[in-house]
Amino acid sequence: MTDQGQINKNRANNIRSMTAKSIAKMTSGQKQCRYCSQPIGASAKVCYHCGRYQNRFRQYLRTEVIGVVVLLASIIIMSIAFYHFRTAKSERIDTSDALEQARKAERAASAALEQVTLDAKKTSQLKQQMEAQIAAVDSAASEASRAIWLSGELSKKNDEIKSKFASLDSKIEEADEKLQQVRLINEFMMTVVATQTDDRKAFDRLKGWAEDDSFLLSRQAKQVWQKTFNEHCLFYVPGLKGKWLEGIEPFSLTLEELKGHYQSVESHLKPVIIDYILERKDFSEWEKMEFLVDVLKNDDSIDAVDFAGRAFRKRTGLKGAALEVDYFVNWWDENKDSFK
């Protein structure tokens, strides 16, 4: 018996042993595989142990078709190889041309490599520029953020300064108001002093303040003016005498010359000249009254106005204080024609 026969015999014994074991293991609803004798499902078409079809025809087709396909593939591959061999032989490609083409291809590849290297360098530079720009943008953003913060702080400081300035302006306004009051009080005191020194303009200013209720010192002005007014409500005393300058003969002077002389003398001498003019017989009563009214309206001396007012009151028979200038002037405007 040959080795192959022994092998086949052993395989048959093994199959019988496996078949006996498989039959012993089979249960209801199972069957034995045709090829490996292992138990499989009764309705199974393919053995899940050996992978073969249980239908002999399909298993045959599978085995034979695979062999045919392998054979055909081998034939096709051989045909293609033979075709390429014949084609290469028929074309007789020149080795030098192929080498030149290879060299050109190498040079083109080298140029492409250089271009790629150059592009890589440019890309690296662009990357560096982009990184620098990004760093600059980040720095600018940081500076902008700091600027915004500083702007907010500056706005706060500005608001504080505005508040302080507003407070300072308020205090300055208060101080200015106090200063105005001080100046007003100072002016008032100077006016009172001027009134007491026979200043007619100061006396009239006091009267205006006394009549202005909005004036800060209106009440005080009225008191001073009233006091000065009352002190001049004396009786008219004619016949005042005074010493004329040497070389001047008053009886030889005209009324206009006497008026000029009146304007040049000191205030305490003005009542003397007023009395002299009123005593002159060569002047008409109308001229004397016009002179008195002019003194009442324009003279700067309170004493002179007081004296003229008492003289005017006596000659007209009017009632009232000597310094009631407006009363006397209005009366004269209405009645002066009766003195002509």
Secondary structure as a PSIPRED ss2 file (coil, helix, strand):
# PSIPRED VFORMAT (PSIPRED V4.0)

   1 M C   1.000  0.000  0.000
   2 T C   1.000  0.000  0.000
   3 D H   0.000  1.000  0.000
   4 Q H   0.000  1.000  0.000
   5 G H   0.000  1.000  0.000
   6 Q H   0.000  1.000  0.000
   7 I H   0.000  1.000  0.000
   8 N H   0.000  1.000  0.000
   9 K H   0.000  1.000  0.000
  10 N H   0.000  1.000  0.000
  11 R H   0.000  1.000  0.000
  12 A H   0.000  1.000  0.000
  13 N H   0.000  1.000  0.000
  14 N H   0.000  1.000  0.000
  15 I H   0.000  1.000  0.000
  16 R H   0.000  1.000  0.000
  17 S H   0.000  1.000  0.000
  18 M H   0.000  1.000  0.000
  19 T H   0.000  1.000  0.000
  20 A H   0.000  1.000  0.000
  21 K H   0.000  1.000  0.000
  22 S H   0.000  1.000  0.000
  23 I H   0.000  1.000  0.000
  24 A H   0.000  1.000  0.000
  25 K H   0.000  1.000  0.000
  26 M C   1.000  0.000  0.000
  27 T C   1.000  0.000  0.000
  28 S C   1.000  0.000  0.000
  29 G C   1.000  0.000  0.000
  30 Q E   0.000  0.000  1.000
  31 K E   0.000  0.000  1.000
  32 Q E   0.000  0.000  1.000
  33 C C   1.000  0.000  0.000
  34 R C   1.000  0.000  0.000
  35 Y C   1.000  0.000  0.000
  36 C C   1.000  0.000  0.000
  37 S C   1.000  0.000  0.000
  38 Q C   1.000  0.000  0.000
  39 P E   0.000  0.000  1.000
  40 I E   0.000  0.000  1.000
  41 G E   0.000  0.000  1.000
  42 A C   1.000  0.000  0.000
  43 S C   1.000  0.000  0.000
  44 A C   1.000  0.000  0.000
  45 K C   1.000  0.000  0.000
  46 V E   0.000  0.000  1.000
  47 C C   1.000  0.000  0.000
  48 Y C   1.000  0.000  0.000
  49 H C   1.000  0.000  0.000
  50 C C   1.000  0.000  0.000
  51 G C   1.000  0.000  0.000
  52 R C   1.000  0.000  0.000
  53 Y E   0.000  0.000  1.000
  54 Q C   1.000  0.000  0.000
  55 N C   1.000  0.000  0.000
  56 R H   0.000  1.000  0.000
  57 F H   0.000  1.000  0.000
  58 R H   0.000  1.000  0.000
  59 Q H   0.000  1.000  0.000
  60 Y H   0.000  1.000  0.000
  61 L H   0.000  1.000  0.000
  62 R H   0.000  1.000  0.000
  63 T H   0.000  1.000  0.000
  64 E H   0.000  1.000  0.000
  65 V H   0.000  1.000  0.000
  66 I H   0.000  1.000  0.000
  67 G H   0.000  1.000  0.000
  68 V H   0.000  1.000  0.000
  69 V H   0.000  1.000  0.000
  70 V H   0.000  1.000  0.000
  71 L H   0.000  1.000  0.000
  72 L H   0.000  1.000  0.000
  73 A H   0.000  1.000  0.000
  74 S H   0.000  1.000  0.000
  75 I H   0.000  1.000  0.000
  76 I H   0.000  1.000  0.000
  77 I H   0.000  1.000  0.000
  78 M H   0.000  1.000  0.000
  79 S H   0.000  1.000  0.000
  80 I H   0.000  1.000  0.000
  81 A H   0.000  1.000  0.000
  82 F H   0.000  1.000  0.000
  83 Y H   0.000  1.000  0.000
  84 H H   0.000  1.000  0.000
  85 F H   0.000  1.000  0.000
  86 R H   0.000  1.000  0.000
  87 T H   0.000  1.000  0.000
  88 A H   0.000  1.000  0.000
  89 K H   0.000  1.000  0.000
  90 S H   0.000  1.000  0.000
  91 E H   0.000  1.000  0.000
  92 R C   1.000  0.000  0.000
  93 I C   1.000  0.000  0.000
  94 D C   1.000  0.000  0.000
  95 T H   0.000  1.000  0.000
  96 S H   0.000  1.000  0.000
  97 D H   0.000  1.000  0.000
  98 A H   0.000  1.000  0.000
  99 L H   0.000  1.000  0.000
 100 E H   0.000  1.000  0.000
 101 Q H   0.000  1.000  0.000
 102 A H   0.000  1.000  0.000
 103 R H   0.000  1.000  0.000
 104 K H   0.000  1.000  0.000
 105 A H   0.000  1.000  0.000
 106 E H   0.000  1.000  0.000
 107 R H   0.000  1.000  0.000
 108 A H   0.000  1.000  0.000
 109 A H   0.000  1.000  0.000
 110 S H   0.000  1.000  0.000
 111 A H   0.000  1.000  0.000
 112 A H   0.000  1.000  0.000
 113 L H   0.000  1.000  0.000
 114 E H   0.000  1.000  0.000
 115 Q H   0.000  1.000  0.000
 116 V H   0.000  1.000  0.000
 117 T H   0.000  1.000  0.000
 118 L H   0.000  1.000  0.000
 119 D H   0.000  1.000  0.000
 120 A H   0.000  1.000  0.000
 121 K H   0.000  1.000  0.000
 122 K H   0.000  1.000  0.000
 123 T H   0.000  1.000  0.000
 124 S H   0.000  1.000  0.000
 125 Q H   0.000  1.000  0.000
 126 L H   0.000  1.000  0.000
 127 K H   0.000  1.000  0.000
 128 Q H   0.000  1.000  0.000
 129 Q H   0.000  1.000  0.000
 130 M H   0.000  1.000  0.000
 131 E H   0.000  1.000  0.000
 132 A H   0.000  1.000  0.000
 133 Q H   0.000  1.000  0.000
 134 I H   0.000  1.000  0.000
 135 A H   0.000  1.000  0.000
 136 A H   0.000  1.000  0.000
 137 V H   0.000  1.000  0.000
 138 D H   0.000  1.000  0.000
 139 S H   0.000  1.000  0.000
 140 A H   0.000  1.000  0.000
 141 A H   0.000  1.000  0.000
 142 S H   0.000  1.000  0.000
 143 E H   0.000  1.000  0.000
 144 A H   0.000  1.000  0.000
 145 S H   0.000  1.000  0.000
 146 R H   0.000  1.000  0.000
 147 A H   0.000  1.000  0.000
 148 I H   0.000  1.000  0.000
 149 W H   0.000  1.000  0.000
 150 L H   0.000  1.000  0.000
 151 S H   0.000  1.000  0.000
 152 G H   0.000  1.000  0.000
 153 E H   0.000  1.000  0.000
 154 L H   0.000  1.000  0.000
 155 S H   0.000  1.000  0.000
 156 K H   0.000  1.000  0.000
 157 K H   0.000  1.000  0.000
 158 N H   0.000  1.000  0.000
 159 D H   0.000  1.000  0.000
 160 E H   0.000  1.000  0.000
 161 I H   0.000  1.000  0.000
 162 K H   0.000  1.000  0.000
 163 S H   0.000  1.000  0.000
 164 K H   0.000  1.000  0.000
 165 F H   0.000  1.000  0.000
 166 A H   0.000  1.000  0.000
 167 S H   0.000  1.000  0.000
 168 L H   0.000  1.000  0.000
 169 D H   0.000  1.000  0.000
 170 S H   0.000  1.000  0.000
 171 K H   0.000  1.000  0.000
 172 I H   0.000  1.000  0.000
 173 E H   0.000  1.000  0.000
 174 E H   0.000  1.000  0.000
 175 A H   0.000  1.000  0.000
 176 D H   0.000  1.000  0.000
 177 E H   0.000  1.000  0.000
 178 K H   0.000  1.000  0.000
 179 L H   0.000  1.000  0.000
 180 Q H   0.000  1.000  0.000
 181 Q H   0.000  1.000  0.000
 182 V H   0.000  1.000  0.000
 183 R H   0.000  1.000  0.000
 184 L H   0.000  1.000  0.000
 185 I H   0.000  1.000  0.000
 186 N H   0.000  1.000  0.000
 187 E H   0.000  1.000  0.000
 188 F H   0.000  1.000  0.000
 189 M H   0.000  1.000  0.000
 190 M H   0.000  1.000  0.000
 191 T H   0.000  1.000  0.000
 192 V H   0.000  1.000  0.000
 193 V H   0.000  1.000  0.000
 194 A H   0.000  1.000  0.000
 195 T H   0.000  1.000  0.000
 196 Q H   0.000  1.000  0.000
 197 T C   1.000  0.000  0.000
 198 D C   1.000  0.000  0.000
 199 D E   0.000  0.000  1.000
 200 R H   0.000  1.000  0.000
 201 K H   0.000  1.000  0.000
 202 A H   0.000  1.000  0.000
 203 F H   0.000  1.000  0.000
 204 D H   0.000  1.000  0.000
 205 R H   0.000  1.000  0.000
 206 L H   0.000  1.000  0.000
 207 K H   0.000  1.000  0.000
 208 G H   0.000  1.000  0.000
 209 W H   0.000  1.000  0.000
 210 A H   0.000  1.000  0.000
 211 E H   0.000  1.000  0.000
 212 D C   1.000  0.000  0.000
 213 D C   1.000  0.000  0.000
 214 S C   1.000  0.000  0.000
 215 F C   1.000  0.000  0.000
 216 L C   1.000  0.000  0.000
 217 L C   1.000  0.000  0.000
 218 S H   0.000  1.000  0.000
 219 R H   0.000  1.000  0.000
 220 Q H   0.000  1.000  0.000
 221 A H   0.000  1.000  0.000
 222 K H   0.000  1.000  0.000
 223 Q H   0.000  1.000  0.000
 224 V H   0.000  1.000  0.000
 225 W H   0.000  1.000  0.000
 226 Q H   0.000  1.000  0.000
 227 K H   0.000  1.000  0.000
 228 T H   0.000  1.000  0.000
 229 F H   0.000  1.000  0.000
 230 N H   0.000  1.000  0.000
 231 E H   0.000  1.000  0.000
 232 H C   1.000  0.000  0.000
 233 C C   1.000  0.000  0.000
 234 L C   1.000  0.000  0.000
 235 F C   1.000  0.000  0.000
 236 Y C   1.000  0.000  0.000
 237 V C   1.000  0.000  0.000
 238 P C   1.000  0.000  0.000
 239 G C   1.000  0.000  0.000
 240 L C   1.000  0.000  0.000
 241 K C   1.000  0.000  0.000
 242 G C   1.000  0.000  0.000
 243 K C   1.000  0.000  0.000
 244 W C   1.000  0.000  0.000
 245 L C   1.000  0.000  0.000
 246 E C   1.000  0.000  0.000
 247 G C   1.000  0.000  0.000
 248 I C   1.000  0.000  0.000
 249 E C   1.000  0.000  0.000
 250 P H   0.000  1.000  0.000
 251 F H   0.000  1.000  0.000
 252 S H   0.000  1.000  0.000
 253 L C   1.000  0.000  0.000
 254 T C   1.000  0.000  0.000
 255 L H   0.000  1.000  0.000
 256 E H   0.000  1.000  0.000
 257 E H   0.000  1.000  0.000
 258 L H   0.000  1.000  0.000
 259 K H   0.000  1.000  0.000
 260 G H   0.000  1.000  0.000
 261 H H   0.000  1.000  0.000
 262 Y H   0.000  1.000  0.000
 263 Q H   0.000  1.000  0.000
 264 S H   0.000  1.000  0.000
 265 V C   1.000  0.000  0.000
 266 E C   1.000  0.000  0.000
 267 S H   0.000  1.000  0.000
 268 H H   0.000  1.000  0.000
 269 L H   0.000  1.000  0.000
 270 K H   0.000  1.000  0.000
 271 P H   0.000  1.000  0.000
 272 V H   0.000  1.000  0.000
 273 I H   0.000  1.000  0.000
 274 I H   0.000  1.000  0.000
 275 D H   0.000  1.000  0.000
 276 Y H   0.000  1.000  0.000
 277 I H   0.000  1.000  0.000
 278 L H   0.000  1.000  0.000
 279 E H   0.000  1.000  0.000
 280 R C   1.000  0.000  0.000
 281 K C   1.000  0.000  0.000
 282 D C   1.000  0.000  0.000
 283 F C   1.000  0.000  0.000
 284 S C   1.000  0.000  0.000
 285 E H   0.000  1.000  0.000
 286 W H   0.000  1.000  0.000
 287 E H   0.000  1.000  0.000
 288 K H   0.000  1.000  0.000
 289 M H   0.000  1.000  0.000
 290 E H   0.000  1.000  0.000
 291 F H   0.000  1.000  0.000
 292 L H   0.000  1.000  0.000
 293 V H   0.000  1.000  0.000
 294 D H   0.000  1.000  0.000
 295 V H   0.000  1.000  0.000
 296 L H   0.000  1.000  0.000
 297 K H   0.000  1.000  0.000
 298 N H   0.000  1.000  0.000
 299 D C   1.000  0.000  0.000
 300 D C   1.000  0.000  0.000
 301 S E   0.000  0.000  1.000
 302 I H   0.000  1.000  0.000
 303 D H   0.000  1.000  0.000
 304 A H   0.000  1.000  0.000
 305 V H   0.000  1.000  0.000
 306 D H   0.000  1.000  0.000
 307 F H   0.000  1.000  0.000
 308 A H   0.000  1.000  0.000
 309 G H   0.000  1.000  0.000
 310 R H   0.000  1.000  0.000
 311 A H   0.000  1.000  0.000
 312 F H   0.000  1.000  0.000
 313 R H   0.000  1.000  0.000
 314 K H   0.000  1.000  0.000
 315 R H   0.000  1.000  0.000
 316 T H   0.000  1.000  0.000
 317 G C   1.000  0.000  0.000
 318 L C   1.000  0.000  0.000
 319 K C   1.000  0.000  0.000
 320 G C   1.000  0.000  0.000
 321 A C   1.000  0.000  0.000
 322 A C   1.000  0.000  0.000
 323 L C   1.000  0.000  0.000
 324 E C   1.000  0.000  0.000
 325 V H   0.000  1.000  0.000
 326 D H   0.000  1.000  0.000
 327 Y H   0.000  1.000  0.000
 328 F H   0.000  1.000  0.000
 329 V H   0.000  1.000  0.000
 330 N H   0.000  1.000  0.000
 331 W H   0.000  1.000  0.000
 332 W H   0.000  1.000  0.000
 333 D H   0.000  1.000  0.000
 334 E H   0.000  1.000  0.000
 335 N H   0.000  1.000  0.000
 336 K H   0.000  1.000  0.000
 337 D H   0.000  1.000  0.000
 338 S H   0.000  1.000  0.000
 339 F H   0.000  1.000  0.000
 340 K C   1.000  0.000  0.000
